[in-house]
Amino acid sequence: MSVETLTVTIETKEDSDELEIPAGALDLLNEGGEGPSTVLGDLALLGVAQQIHGIIHHSQGDVGSDIEDVEEKTMELFEERFGQSFADMVGHDH
C-alpha cells in the first residue's frame, strides 16, 4: 500500500516537533478548501479545547482559578477561530 504523506513541523520559541500525516486524511478533513496548515491548526485548537474541557468539567475536585482562566481564554480563542462556541460545535454544554 502506497499512501502519500505530508511532513509537518510545529514550532514554538522553545522547541519544535515534526510529524508525518497521510495527505488523504487532511483532504478528508478539509471542509472549506483551506490549506493543510489551516486544517491542522483547526485540529490542534479543537484538541486543546477538548482536553481543557475535560480537565475542567470531568475531573474530580477543584481545578483552581488559574486553570479556569486558561479554559476561558481557550474557549474565547476557539470561538474567534470557528465562529461558534465549543459547546455549539460539539453539542456538549455544562
Residue pairs with C-beta under 8 A, 6 or more apart in sequence:
3 22
3 23
3 24
4 22
4 23
4 24
5 20
5 21
5 22
5 23
6 20
6 21
6 22
6 23
6 26
6 36
7 18
7 19
7 20
8 18
8 19
8 20
8 21
8 36
8 37
8 40
9 16
9 17
9 18
10 16
10 17
10 18
10 19
10 44
21 40
23 36
26 36
26 39
26 40
29 39
29 43
30 36
30 39
34 42
41 81
42 81
42 82
45 77
45 78
45 81
45 82
46 78
46 89
48 74
49 74
49 75
49 78
49 86
50 90
52 70
52 71
52 74
52 75
53 71
53 86
53 92
55 63
55 67
55 71
56 63
56 67
56 68
56 71
57 94
75 85
75 86
78 85
78 86
78 89
79 85
79 86
82 89
87 93
87 94
